[in-house]
């Protein structure tokens, strides 16, 4: 298939006729996902659409630390309430009769 020539990140986008793209859409999407290829869909020799990989949002641990540092500090009353509720909810329930449900 001529549509599956080379097209990798940083290279010229691969051109595919619309009818061929319709027939092999799943393979085109796989190629975009796996090889980060850019594919241009053509109709009548003119580009009409483009399939490109999504650039994922990059969030580093340093960015997380900066975000947490920028948050307002909780006051003592709030922390005490959270600790009290956590203790209340995480109590171990011990049955006196093991046969009882």
C-alpha positions in Angstrom: 0.0 0.0 0.0 1.5 3.3 -1.0 -0.1 5.2 1.9 2.1 3.4 4.4 5.4 4.8 3.4 7.6 6.6 5.9 6.3 9.4 8.1 7.8 9.8 11.5 8.0 12.7 13.9 10.0 15.5 12.3 9.5 14.1 8.8 7.2 15.2 6.0 3.6 14.1 6.7 2.3 11.1 4.8 -0.4 11.8 2.2 -3.3 9.3 1.9 -6.2 9.4 -0.5 -9.6 9.6 1.3 -10.9 6.3 0.0 -7.7 4.5 1.1 -7.9 6.2 4.5 -11.5 5.0 4.9 -10.6 1.4 4.1 -7.6 1.3 6.5 -8.5 3.9 9.1 -7.7 1.6 12.0 -4.2 0.9 10.7 -3.7 4.6 10.2 -4.7 5.4 13.8 -2.4 2.6 15.0 0.5 4.1 13.0 -0.2 7.6 14.5 -0.3 6.2 18.0 2.8 3.9 17.7 5.1 5.9 15.4 3.8 9.4 16.2 3.3 9.8 12.4 1.3 12.7 10.9 -1.1 11.6 8.1 -2.7 14.1 5.7 -6.0 12.9 4.1 -6.4 14.1 0.5 -9.5 14.2 -1.7 -8.8 14.9 -5.4 -5.1 15.4 -4.6 -5.8 18.3 -2.2 -5.4 18.0 1.6 -8.7 18.1 3.5 -7.8 16.6 6.9 -4.9 15.7 9.1 -4.4 13.0 11.7 -1.8 13.8 14.3 -0.8 12.4 17.7 -2.0 14.2 20.7 0.7 15.7 22.8 0.2 14.5 26.4 0.3 17.0 29.2 3.6 16.7 31.0 3.3 17.1 34.7 6.5 16.5 36.7 7.0 15.8 40.3 8.7 19.2 40.7 5.5 20.8 39.3 3.4 18.9 41.8 5.7 20.0 44.7 5.3 23.6 43.5 1.6 23.3 43.3 1.3 21.8 46.8 3.6 24.5 48.2 1.4 27.2 46.6 -1.8 25.9 48.3 -2.9 27.6 51.5 -2.0 25.9 54.7 -4.8 24.2 56.7 -5.4 25.6 60.2 -5.1 23.5 63.4 -8.9 23.2 63.9 -9.4 21.7 60.4 -6.5 19.2 60.9 -7.9 18.2 64.3 -11.3 17.6 62.7 -9.8 15.5 59.9 -7.8 13.3 62.4 -10.8 12.8 64.6 -13.0 11.7 61.6 -10.3 9.4 60.2 -9.9 7.7 63.6 -13.7 7.2 63.8 -14.0 5.8 60.4 -10.9 3.5 60.5 -11.7 1.7 63.7 -11.2 -2.1 63.6 -14.5 -3.8 64.2 -14.0 -6.9 66.4 -16.9 -9.3 66.7 -17.5 -10.8 70.1 -19.1 -13.8 68.5 -17.3 -15.1 65.4 -20.4 -16.8 64.1 -22.4 -13.7 64.2 -22.8 -11.5 61.1 
